[in-house]
Amino acid sequence: MKKYIIEREIPSVGSMTEADLCDAARTSNDALAQLAPSVQWQHSYVTDDKTFCVYLANSEDEIRKHSELSGFPANKITEVSTTIDPATGG
């Protein structure tokens, strides 16, 4: 599977309550259940008006299908080519 970062423009998402975020996660999980095991959600970063979601999938088309099923936009999908961290520098 490939790793993707999905940028979603969702106005005021950073102001959502914990209950609202729980509902959003449930909606995403319902869509994922229809696509399993070809799409997996790892986690998301929430900012004021966007989320940056980390997904595993076989293709970008599968990410778009999740977006259609969940109703959440996929404004930008970027495939991750590699990962580095502090340990990379030795």
Residue pairs with C-beta under 8 A, 6 or more apart in sequence:
1 40
1 56
1 57
1 58
2 56
2 57
2 58
2 59
2 79
2 80
3 54
3 55
3 56
3 79
3 80
3 83
4 54
4 55
4 56
4 57
4 60
4 63
4 77
4 78
4 79
4 80
5 52
5 53
5 54
5 77
5 78
5 80
6 51
6 52
6 53
6 54
6 55
6 63
6 67
6 74
6 76
6 77
6 78
7 50
7 51
7 52
7 74
7 75
7 76
7 77
7 78
8 50
8 51
8 52
8 53
8 72
8 73
8 74
8 75
9 49
9 50
9 73
9 75
10 49
10 50
10 51
10 72
10 73
11 49
12 48
12 49
13 46
13 47
13 48
13 49
13 50
13 51
14 46
14 47
14 48
14 49
15 48
16 24
16 46
21 46
24 72
27 70
27 71
27 72
28 41
28 66
28 70
28 72
29 41
30 69
30 70
31 66
31 69
31 70
32 39
32 40
32 41
32 66
34 69
35 62
35 65
35 66
35 69
38 57
38 58
38 62
39 55
39 56
39 57
39 58
39 62
39 63
39 65
39 66
40 55
40 56
40 57
41 53
41 54
41 55
42 54
42 55
42 56
43 53
43 54
44 51
44 52
44 53
44 54
45 51
45 52
45 53
55 63
55 66
57 63
57 66
60 77
60 79
63 74
63 77
64 74
64 77
66 74
67 73
67 74
